[in-house]
Amino acid sequence: MLEDKFGRRFHYLRLSITDVCNFRCSYCLPDGYQCDGDRDFLSKAEIRPLVQAFAGLGTSKIRLTGGEPSLRKDLPEIIALCAQTPGVDKVALTTNGFKLPQMIQSWADAGLNALNVSIDSLDPRQFKAITGHNKLDTILKGVDEALALGIKVKINSVLLRPYSESTLSLAMEWLKDKPVSLRLIELMQTGDNQAFFKANHLSGQPIKDSLLRQGWLQVLREKTAGPAQEFAHPDYAGRIGLIMPYSKDFCKSCNRLRVSAKGKLHLCLFADQGLDLRDLLRDGDVKAIQARLVELLGRKEASHWLDKGYTGATSQLAMLGG
């Protein structure tokens, strides 16, 4: 089992397979994707021993992220590779949903059983203003198709000052009969969004207080669950989750590690640097990869220090998949 010096155990790997994204979200890539280097992303031959190494050390959940992972044509094969690895019982994907209607069946057939879709507003005009794309109806159609296939669906929505009040109002109506979990995520400061962060950051605490007053009850987290505090209500088919990275003791429950699309281990989303695994991945020596993972985990710190304005090497969220 991967365990750090603070007693935290890591059941969950977030694996980026590309840093390319085709959206222009205002809080992440407002000017679109800027290619600043080669696109020598991990191959299936490199991903296989990496996933085997993590699974052998107790990791049971793999989330594939980007950038936008659906831009890789071999995504179904990568999903299948993960799903067929002994010890891995959940394969999840985070996507902007751009290709969801035409691709979800192939992903399900490959072994995908959980899906996170980024939808920052249920108002089509606001959605276009945030993302640069008029694709909300297409994405919502894909969500319905995923649900029909029995895939567990979560919706990621970043809290932004101009939009959040209307977003939450529309979402509450939508959740009445839509069995998804809406994850409201506090905007995080990164290396290139400091002015935007100061103008648009909202705390999730007032929303949590309001939910509790309205009879929503907090749900216990599973061992492989992400950092959201999730709430359920008997009158709603859907749930609401809050991800509040600036809240007290947020990092105490950390159970996930990240590997970038170029094979670097990130002990935290906001770590100083990625720690290179690529040489071992190319060799395919699972035992050697495991030994390095155990060694490097000793460097993991107690906190991300976001509350002190520290953003580490994360210039924007697409580089590592959030």
C-alpha positions as CSV (number, residue, x, y, z in Angstrom):
1,M,0.0,0.0,0.0
2,L,1.2,3.5,-0.9
3,E,1.3,5.4,2.4
4,D,3.0,8.7,3.2
5,K,4.6,9.9,6.4
6,F,1.4,11.5,7.5
7,G,-0.5,8.2,7.4
8,R,-2.5,9.0,4.3
9,R,-3.1,6.1,1.9
10,F,-3.3,6.4,-1.8
11,H,-6.0,4.4,-3.5
12,Y,-6.6,6.8,-6.4
13,L,-4.4,7.7,-9.4
14,R,-5.3,10.7,-11.7
15,L,-3.5,10.0,-15.0
16,S,-3.3,12.7,-17.6
17,I,-2.9,11.4,-21.1
18,T,-2.7,14.8,-22.9
19,D,-2.4,18.4,-22.0
20,V,-4.2,19.5,-25.2
21,C,-7.7,21.0,-24.8
22,N,-10.1,22.3,-27.4
23,F,-12.0,24.6,-25.0
24,R,-11.1,28.1,-24.0
25,C,-12.5,28.2,-20.4
26,S,-12.1,31.7,-18.9
27,Y,-10.6,30.3,-15.7
28,C,-8.1,27.9,-17.3
29,L,-7.2,28.5,-21.0
30,P,-8.9,31.9,-21.9
31,D,-6.6,32.2,-25.0
32,G,-6.9,28.6,-26.0
33,Y,-4.3,25.8,-25.9
34,Q,-0.8,27.1,-26.5
35,C,1.6,24.5,-27.6
36,D,4.9,25.3,-25.8
37,G,6.8,22.0,-26.4
38,D,6.6,18.6,-28.0
39,R,3.5,16.4,-27.7
40,D,5.5,13.3,-26.7
41,F,2.7,11.9,-24.5
42,L,2.8,8.6,-22.7
43,S,2.2,5.6,-25.0
44,K,0.0,2.6,-24.2
45,A,3.3,0.6,-23.7
46,E,4.4,3.1,-21.0
47,I,0.9,3.4,-19.4
48,R,0.6,-0.3,-18.9
49,P,3.5,-0.8,-16.4
50,L,2.6,2.5,-14.7
51,V,-1.0,1.3,-14.0
52,Q,0.3,-2.2,-13.0
53,A,2.8,-0.6,-10.6
54,F,0.1,1.5,-8.9
55,A,-2.4,-1.3,-8.8
56,G,0.2,-3.6,-7.2
57,L,0.6,-0.9,-4.4
58,G,-3.1,-0.8,-3.6
59,T,-4.5,1.7,-6.1
60,S,-8.0,0.6,-7.1
61,K,-9.2,3.7,-9.0
62,I,-7.8,5.2,-12.1
63,R,-9.1,8.5,-13.5
64,L,-8.0,9.5,-17.0
65,T,-7.7,13.3,-17.5
66,G,-6.2,15.9,-19.8
67,G,-6.3,18.5,-21.1
68,E,-9.2,16.9,-22.9
69,P,-8.5,13.1,-23.0
70,S,-11.1,12.4,-25.8
71,L,-8.7,14.1,-28.2
72,R,-6.6,11.0,-28.1
73,K,-7.8,8.5,-30.7
74,D,-6.6,5.6,-28.6
75,L,-8.6,6.5,-25.6
76,P,-10.9,3.4,-25.7
77,E,-7.7,1.2,-25.7
78,I,-6.3,3.1,-22.7
79,I,-9.6,2.6,-20.9
80,A,-9.5,-1.1,-21.6
81,L,-5.9,-1.3,-20.5
82,C,-6.7,0.2,-17.2
83,A,-9.9,-1.8,-16.7
84,Q,-8.2,-5.1,-17.4
85,T,-5.4,-4.5,-14.9
86,P,-5.8,-6.8,-11.8
87,G,-6.6,-4.7,-8.7
88,V,-8.3,-1.8,-10.6
89,D,-12.0,-1.9,-10.0
90,K,-13.0,1.6,-11.1
91,V,-11.9,3.4,-14.3
92,A,-13.2,7.0,-14.5
93,L,-12.8,9.8,-17.1
94,T,-13.0,13.6,-16.8
95,T,-14.0,15.2,-20.1
96,N,-15.5,18.5,-21.4
97,G,-18.1,16.3,-23.1
98,F,-17.5,17.6,-26.6
99,K,-17.4,14.1,-28.1
100,L,-19.6,12.4,-25.5
101,P,-22.7,11.4,-27.6
102,Q,-20.6,9.7,-30.3
103,M,-18.0,8.2,-28.1
104,I,-19.7,7.1,-24.8
105,Q,-20.7,3.7,-26.1
106,S,-17.1,2.8,-27.1
107,W,-15.8,4.0,-23.7
108,A,-18.4,1.9,-21.9
109,D,-17.6,-1.1,-23.9
110,A,-13.9,-0.6,-23.0
111,G,-14.7,-0.7,-19.3
112,L,-15.4,2.8,-18.3
113,N,-17.7,2.9,-15.2
114,A,-17.5,6.5,-14.0
115,L,-17.6,9.8,-15.8
116,N,-17.1,13.4,-14.8
117,V,-18.3,16.0,-17.3
118,S,-17.3,19.7,-17.0
119,I,-20.4,21.9,-17.3
120,D,-19.9,25.3,-15.7
121,S,-23.4,26.6,-16.4
122,L,-26.8,25.1,-17.5
123,D,-27.6,28.4,-19.2
124,P,-26.5,28.0,-22.9
125,R,-25.4,31.7,-23.2
126,Q,-23.4,31.5,-20.0
127,F,-21.9,28.2,-21.0
128,K,-20.7,29.7,-24.3
129,A,-19.3,32.8,-22.5
130,I,-17.3,30.6,-20.1
131,T,-16.1,27.9,-22.5
132,G,-16.0,29.6,-25.9
133,H,-18.3,26.8,-27.3
134,N,-22.0,26.6,-28.0
135,K,-22.2,22.9,-27.2
136,L,-24.3,22.6,-24.0
137,D,-27.2,20.7,-25.7
138,T,-24.8,18.2,-27.2
139,I,-23.0,17.6,-23.9
140,L,-26.3,17.2,-22.0
141,K,-27.4,14.6,-24.6
142,G,-24.2,12.8,-23.9
143,V,-24.8,12.8,-20.2
144,D,-28.3,11.2,-20.7
145,E,-26.7,8.5,-22.9
146,A,-24.1,7.8,-20.2
147,L,-26.8,7.4,-17.6
148,A,-28.8,5.1,-19.9
149,L,-25.7,2.9,-20.1
150,G,-25.5,2.7,-16.3
151,I,-22.4,4.8,-15.9
152,K,-22.1,6.9,-12.7
153,V,-22.0,10.5,-13.8
154,K,-20.7,13.6,-11.9
155,I,-20.9,17.1,-13.2
156,N,-18.0,19.5,-12.5
157,S,-18.9,23.2,-12.2
158,V,-16.4,25.8,-11.1
159,L,-17.9,28.5,-8.9
160,L,-17.5,31.9,-10.6
161,R,-18.7,35.2,-9.2
162,P,-20.8,36.4,-12.2
163,Y,-22.5,33.1,-12.8
164,S,-22.9,31.0,-9.7
165,E,-26.2,32.3,-8.4
166,S,-28.1,31.5,-11.6
167,T,-26.1,28.3,-12.1
168,L,-27.1,26.9,-8.7
169,S,-30.8,27.9,-9.2
170,L,-30.9,26.1,-12.6
171,A,-29.0,23.1,-11.2
172,M,-31.4,22.6,-8.2
173,E,-34.3,22.2,-10.7
174,W,-32.3,19.9,-12.9
175,L,-31.3,17.7,-9.9
176,K,-34.9,17.0,-9.0
177,D,-35.0,14.1,-11.4
178,K,-31.5,13.8,-12.8
179,P,-29.5,11.1,-10.9
180,V,-26.1,12.8,-11.1
181,S,-23.8,14.4,-8.6
182,L,-23.2,18.1,-9.2
183,R,-19.7,19.1,-7.9
184,L,-19.4,22.8,-7.2
185,I,-15.6,23.5,-7.2
186,E,-14.0,26.6,-5.7
187,L,-11.9,28.5,-8.2
188,M,-8.2,27.8,-7.5
189,Q,-5.4,30.2,-8.0
190,T,-2.8,29.1,-10.5
191,G,0.3,30.7,-11.9
192,D,-1.4,32.6,-14.7
193,N,-4.8,33.5,-13.3
194,Q,-4.1,35.6,-10.2
195,A,-6.1,38.7,-11.3
196,F,-9.0,36.5,-12.5
197,F,-8.9,34.6,-9.2
198,K,-9.1,37.7,-7.1
199,A,-12.0,39.0,-9.1
200,N,-14.0,35.7,-9.3
201,H,-13.3,33.4,-6.4
202,L,-16.2,32.4,-4.3
203,S,-16.2,30.3,-1.1
204,G,-18.4,27.2,-1.1
205,Q,-19.1,27.5,2.7
206,P,-22.2,29.7,2.3
207,I,-23.6,27.1,-0.1
208,K,-22.9,24.3,2.4
209,D,-24.6,26.3,5.1
210,S,-27.7,26.9,2.9
211,L,-27.9,23.2,1.9
212,L,-27.8,22.1,5.5
213,R,-30.6,24.6,6.4
214,Q,-32.7,23.1,3.5
215,G,-32.5,19.6,4.8
216,W,-29.6,18.2,2.7
217,L,-27.5,15.6,4.6
218,Q,-23.8,15.0,4.2
219,V,-22.9,11.5,2.7
220,L,-20.0,9.5,4.0
221,R,-17.1,9.3,1.6
222,E,-15.8,6.1,0.0
223,K,-12.1,5.3,0.4
224,T,-11.5,6.1,-3.3
225,A,-13.7,9.1,-3.4
226,G,-12.3,12.5,-4.5
227,P,-12.2,15.5,-2.1
228,A,-15.8,16.6,-2.4
229,Q,-18.1,16.9,0.6
230,E,-21.3,15.4,-0.9
231,F,-24.9,16.0,0.2
232,A,-28.2,14.2,-0.5
233,H,-31.8,15.1,-0.1
234,P,-34.9,12.8,-0.2
235,D,-36.7,15.0,-2.6
236,Y,-33.9,15.0,-5.2
237,A,-32.6,12.3,-7.5
238,G,-29.3,14.0,-7.8
239,R,-26.7,15.0,-5.2
240,I,-24.5,18.1,-4.6
241,G,-20.8,18.0,-3.9
242,L,-18.6,20.8,-2.7
243,I,-14.9,20.9,-3.3
244,M,-13.4,23.6,-1.1
245,P,-9.6,23.5,-1.3
246,Y,-9.3,26.6,0.9
247,S,-11.2,25.0,3.8
248,K,-9.4,23.9,7.0
249,D,-7.8,20.4,6.9
250,F,-8.7,19.9,3.2
251,C,-5.5,18.0,2.6
252,K,-6.0,15.6,5.6
253,S,-8.1,13.3,3.5
254,C,-5.8,13.3,0.4
255,N,-5.9,9.8,-1.2
256,R,-4.7,10.6,-4.8
257,L,-1.5,11.0,-6.7
258,R,-1.1,12.4,-10.2
259,V,1.0,11.5,-13.2
260,S,1.3,13.9,-16.1
261,A,0.9,13.1,-19.8
262,K,4.7,13.1,-20.1
263,G,5.3,10.7,-17.2
264,K,6.0,12.9,-14.2
265,L,4.7,12.1,-10.8
266,H,3.0,15.1,-9.1
267,L,2.7,14.5,-5.3
268,C,0.2,17.4,-5.2
269,L,-1.6,19.4,-7.9
270,F,0.4,22.4,-6.6
271,A,3.8,20.7,-6.1
272,D,7.0,22.5,-7.0
273,Q,7.7,20.1,-9.8
274,G,6.9,16.8,-11.4
275,L,9.2,13.9,-10.5
276,D,10.3,12.0,-13.7
277,L,9.3,8.3,-14.1
278,R,9.7,8.2,-17.8
279,D,12.9,6.2,-17.9
280,L,11.4,3.4,-15.8
281,L,8.1,3.5,-17.8
282,R,10.1,2.9,-21.0
283,D,11.9,0.0,-19.5
284,G,8.6,-1.5,-18.3
285,D,10.1,-2.8,-15.0
286,V,7.0,-2.7,-12.7
287,K,9.1,-3.5,-9.5
288,A,11.5,-0.7,-10.2
289,I,8.6,1.7,-10.8
290,Q,7.0,0.7,-7.5
291,A,10.3,1.2,-5.7
292,R,10.6,4.7,-7.1
293,L,7.0,5.5,-6.2
294,V,7.6,4.5,-2.6
295,E,10.8,6.5,-2.4
296,L,9.3,9.7,-4.0
297,L,6.2,9.5,-1.8
298,G,8.4,10.3,1.1
299,R,8.6,13.9,-0.3
300,K,4.9,14.6,-0.1
301,E,4.0,17.5,2.1
302,A,1.2,17.9,4.6
303,S,-0.6,20.6,2.6
304,H,-0.9,22.4,-0.8
305,W,-0.4,25.8,1.0
306,L,-3.0,27.4,-1.3
307,D,-4.2,29.5,1.6
308,K,-0.8,31.2,1.6
309,G,-1.0,32.0,-2.1
310,Y,1.3,29.2,-3.2
311,T,0.6,27.7,-6.6
312,G,3.8,25.6,-7.2
313,A,4.5,24.6,-10.8
314,T,0.8,24.6,-11.9
315,S,0.6,27.5,-14.4
316,Q,-2.9,26.4,-15.5
317,L,-5.2,23.4,-14.7
318,A,-5.2,21.8,-18.1
319,M,-1.5,20.9,-17.8
320,L,-2.3,18.3,-15.2
321,G,-6.1,17.7,-15.3
322,G,-7.0,19.4,-12.0
